[in-house]
């Protein structure tokens, strides 16, 4: 927890001056929102590519297919989580833990006919123990044997967010993103962006003497040698053992 009260702060002004500056910024914020709406409209008009609906995955009851992962709904959003097979929980991907761990309430997606699932790029039994240790409840599948097929043209072993559409027994890929595109999953950065110090990253355009803790070691992703979100689970007494 950063409680440093000696860090630099913005100028202090009266309420009227503050509101005038905020009103000017709001114009830019509204333009940004409208630009995002236009990009989403273009995304809805992209063509799509068919993928093999029978591509194998492994779930809680054993082998299943990509089609099964839809759970009967029309659309599927899959997060391809990176995995280091055989490595302890503390050494698993900090970024994937950060992003995937923010996906909690799924009922609203389900109401819109969308299933969310994690396709982890490691063996099922090992990776699902990580999900359970983290207290996550989203549908979980191993895509260890099929990631290269499902991610044709992309780098398997990296995190990706992929959207699919089902038409009967056929499956189509409609969109994919990675890198900062997966910030669609993230609320923490969105809230940081509203605060005076932002994400505290070196690349951000902030005053020169603003704090940069987000660029130190693993930033807010990691703490004391493991993903930050693991510490509350350990404190609650949950085991992070991933082996049988």
C-alpha positions as CSV (number, residue, x, y, z in Angstrom):
1,X,0.0,0.0,0.0
2,X,1.4,3.4,-1.0
3,X,0.7,5.9,1.7
4,X,3.5,8.4,0.8
5,X,2.1,11.9,1.5
6,X,5.2,13.6,0.2
7,X,4.5,12.8,-3.5
8,X,3.8,15.8,-5.8
9,X,0.2,16.8,-6.3
10,X,-1.7,18.9,-8.9
11,X,-2.3,22.6,-8.4
12,X,-5.0,23.5,-5.9
13,X,-7.7,25.9,-7.3
14,X,-11.2,26.9,-6.4
15,X,-14.3,24.9,-7.4
16,X,-15.1,27.1,-10.4
17,X,-11.6,26.9,-11.9
18,X,-11.6,23.1,-11.3
19,X,-15.0,22.7,-13.0
20,X,-14.0,24.8,-16.0
21,X,-10.9,22.6,-16.6
22,X,-13.0,19.5,-16.2
23,X,-15.7,20.7,-18.6
24,X,-13.0,21.3,-21.2
25,X,-11.7,17.7,-20.7
26,X,-15.2,16.3,-20.9
27,X,-15.5,17.4,-24.5
28,X,-12.5,15.3,-25.3
29,X,-13.8,12.4,-23.2
30,X,-17.1,12.5,-25.2
31,X,-15.2,12.5,-28.5
32,X,-13.2,9.5,-27.3
33,X,-16.5,7.6,-26.4
34,X,-18.0,8.3,-29.8
35,X,-14.8,7.2,-31.5
36,X,-14.9,4.0,-29.5
37,X,-18.6,3.5,-30.6
38,X,-17.5,3.9,-34.2
39,X,-14.7,1.4,-33.9
40,X,-17.2,-1.1,-32.3
41,X,-19.5,-0.5,-35.2
42,X,-16.7,-1.4,-37.6
43,X,-15.8,-4.5,-35.5
44,X,-19.4,-5.7,-35.9
45,X,-19.0,-5.5,-39.7
46,X,-15.8,-7.5,-39.9
47,X,-16.0,-10.7,-42.0
48,X,-15.4,-14.0,-40.2
49,X,-13.5,-17.2,-40.7
50,X,-14.7,-20.8,-40.1
51,X,-12.8,-22.9,-37.6
52,X,-13.2,-26.6,-36.8
53,X,-16.0,-26.9,-34.3
54,X,-14.7,-30.3,-33.3
55,X,-11.3,-28.9,-32.2
56,X,-10.5,-30.8,-29.0
57,X,-10.3,-29.3,-25.5
58,X,-10.3,-30.8,-22.0
59,X,-12.8,-29.8,-19.4
60,X,-13.9,-31.0,-16.0
61,X,-15.5,-34.1,-17.4
62,X,-12.7,-34.9,-19.8
63,X,-12.4,-34.4,-23.6
64,X,-14.8,-31.9,-25.2
65,X,-14.9,-29.8,-28.3
66,X,-14.8,-26.1,-29.1
67,X,-18.5,-26.4,-29.9
68,X,-19.2,-27.8,-26.4
69,X,-17.5,-24.7,-24.9
70,X,-20.4,-22.5,-26.1
71,X,-22.6,-24.2,-23.5
72,X,-25.5,-23.9,-26.0
73,X,-25.2,-20.1,-26.4
74,X,-24.7,-18.4,-29.7
75,X,-21.4,-16.6,-28.9
76,X,-18.2,-17.4,-27.0
77,X,-15.4,-15.2,-25.8
78,X,-12.3,-17.2,-24.9
79,X,-9.2,-15.9,-23.0
80,X,-6.1,-17.9,-24.0
81,X,-4.2,-17.9,-20.7
82,X,-0.4,-18.5,-20.9
83,X,1.0,-21.3,-18.8
84,X,4.4,-22.6,-17.7
85,X,3.9,-26.3,-17.4
86,X,5.5,-27.8,-14.3
87,X,6.3,-24.5,-12.7
88,X,4.9,-23.5,-9.3
89,X,2.0,-21.0,-8.9
90,X,4.3,-18.2,-7.9
91,X,5.9,-18.4,-11.4
92,X,2.8,-18.4,-13.5
93,X,2.0,-15.4,-15.7
94,X,1.4,-12.2,-13.7
95,X,-0.4,-10.5,-16.5
96,X,-2.8,-13.4,-17.2
97,X,-3.5,-13.6,-13.5
98,X,-4.2,-9.9,-13.4
99,X,-6.5,-9.8,-16.4
100,X,-8.4,-13.1,-16.2
101,X,-8.9,-12.7,-12.5
102,X,-11.0,-9.7,-13.0
103,X,-13.7,-11.6,-14.8
104,X,-16.3,-12.5,-12.1
105,X,-20.1,-12.0,-12.7
106,X,-21.0,-13.8,-15.9
107,X,-24.8,-13.7,-15.7
108,X,-25.1,-10.5,-17.8
109,X,-23.0,-12.0,-20.6
110,X,-25.1,-15.1,-20.4
111,X,-28.3,-13.0,-20.7
112,X,-26.8,-11.6,-24.0
113,X,-26.2,-15.1,-25.3
114,X,-22.4,-15.0,-24.7
115,X,-20.3,-17.6,-22.9
116,X,-17.0,-16.6,-21.4
117,X,-14.3,-19.3,-20.8
118,X,-10.6,-19.6,-20.1
119,X,-8.7,-21.7,-22.6
120,X,-5.5,-22.4,-20.6
121,X,-2.4,-23.4,-22.6
122,X,-1.4,-26.1,-20.2
123,X,-2.6,-29.4,-18.9
124,X,-6.1,-29.4,-17.4
125,X,-5.4,-31.0,-13.9
126,X,-2.5,-28.7,-13.2
127,X,-4.1,-25.5,-14.5
128,X,-7.5,-26.0,-12.9
129,X,-5.9,-26.3,-9.5
130,X,-4.5,-22.8,-10.2
131,X,-8.1,-21.6,-11.0
132,X,-9.4,-23.1,-7.8
133,X,-6.5,-21.7,-5.7
134,X,-7.3,-18.2,-7.1
135,X,-11.0,-18.6,-6.3
136,X,-12.1,-18.2,-9.9
137,X,-15.3,-19.8,-11.1
138,X,-15.4,-19.2,-14.9
139,X,-15.6,-22.2,-17.2
140,X,-12.1,-23.6,-17.6
141,X,-10.6,-25.7,-20.4
142,X,-7.2,-26.9,-21.4
143,X,-6.2,-26.0,-24.9
144,X,-2.7,-27.4,-24.5
145,X,-3.1,-29.7,-27.5
146,X,-5.1,-27.4,-29.7
147,X,-3.8,-23.9,-29.1
148,X,-1.6,-23.9,-32.2
149,X,-4.5,-24.9,-34.3
150,X,-7.0,-22.4,-32.8
151,X,-4.4,-19.6,-32.9
152,X,-3.3,-20.2,-36.5
153,X,-1.3,-17.2,-37.7
154,X,-0.7,-16.0,-34.1
155,X,1.8,-17.0,-31.4
156,X,0.6,-19.8,-29.2
157,X,2.0,-19.4,-25.7
158,X,0.9,-15.7,-25.7
159,X,-2.3,-14.4,-24.2
160,X,-5.1,-13.7,-26.7
161,X,-8.8,-12.8,-26.4
162,X,-10.9,-14.4,-29.2
163,X,-14.5,-14.1,-30.1
164,X,-16.5,-16.8,-31.8
165,X,-20.0,-17.2,-33.3
166,X,-21.9,-20.5,-33.6
167,X,-24.4,-21.3,-36.4
168,X,-25.8,-24.7,-35.7
169,X,-22.9,-27.0,-35.5
170,X,-20.5,-24.6,-37.3
171,X,-18.2,-22.2,-35.5
172,X,-16.7,-19.0,-36.8
173,X,-14.0,-16.7,-35.5
174,X,-15.2,-13.1,-35.6
175,X,-12.5,-11.1,-33.8
176,X,-9.3,-11.4,-31.8
177,X,-6.9,-9.2,-30.0
178,X,-3.9,-9.4,-27.7
179,X,-1.4,-7.1,-26.0
180,X,-3.3,-4.0,-24.7
181,X,-6.4,-5.2,-26.5
182,X,-7.1,-7.5,-23.5
183,X,-7.6,-4.5,-21.4
184,X,-11.2,-5.0,-22.3
185,X,-11.2,-7.5,-19.4
186,X,-9.7,-5.0,-17.0
187,X,-11.4,-2.6,-14.5
188,X,-8.4,-1.9,-12.3
189,X,-6.5,0.0,-15.0
190,X,-9.7,1.8,-16.0
191,X,-10.0,3.1,-12.5
192,X,-6.3,3.9,-12.2
193,X,-6.7,6.0,-15.4
194,X,-9.2,8.2,-13.6
195,X,-6.9,8.9,-10.7
196,X,-4.3,11.7,-10.5
197,X,-1.3,9.3,-10.7
198,X,-2.8,7.0,-13.4
199,X,-1.1,3.7,-14.0
200,X,2.3,5.1,-12.9
201,X,4.0,3.6,-16.0
202,X,7.0,5.1,-17.6
203,X,5.3,5.3,-21.0
204,X,2.4,7.5,-19.6
205,X,2.4,11.2,-20.3
206,X,2.5,12.4,-16.7
207,X,4.4,15.3,-15.0
208,X,8.1,14.4,-14.7
209,X,8.1,14.0,-11.0
210,X,4.9,11.8,-10.8
211,X,5.3,8.4,-9.1
212,X,6.3,5.4,-11.4
213,X,5.6,2.4,-9.2
214,X,3.8,0.7,-12.1
215,X,7.1,0.3,-13.9
216,X,9.0,-1.1,-11.0
217,X,9.7,-4.9,-11.3
218,X,6.3,-6.3,-12.2
219,X,4.4,-3.1,-11.3
220,X,1.0,-3.8,-9.9
221,X,0.9,-7.2,-11.5
222,X,3.4,-8.7,-9.1
223,X,4.5,-8.4,-5.5
224,X,7.4,-10.0,-3.6
225,X,8.0,-12.6,-6.3
226,X,4.5,-13.7,-7.3
227,X,1.3,-12.4,-8.9
228,X,-0.2,-9.8,-6.6
229,X,-3.6,-11.5,-6.5
230,X,-2.1,-14.7,-5.0
231,X,-1.3,-13.1,-1.7
232,X,-4.9,-12.7,-0.3
233,X,-5.5,-16.3,-1.2
234,X,-2.4,-17.5,0.7
235,X,-3.4,-15.3,3.6
236,X,-6.8,-17.0,3.7
237,X,-5.1,-20.3,4.0
238,X,-5.5,-21.7,0.5
239,X,-2.8,-24.0,-0.9
240,X,-1.1,-23.0,-4.1
241,X,0.2,-26.5,-4.8
242,X,-0.4,-27.4,-8.4
243,X,0.8,-31.0,-8.4
244,X,-1.2,-34.1,-7.4
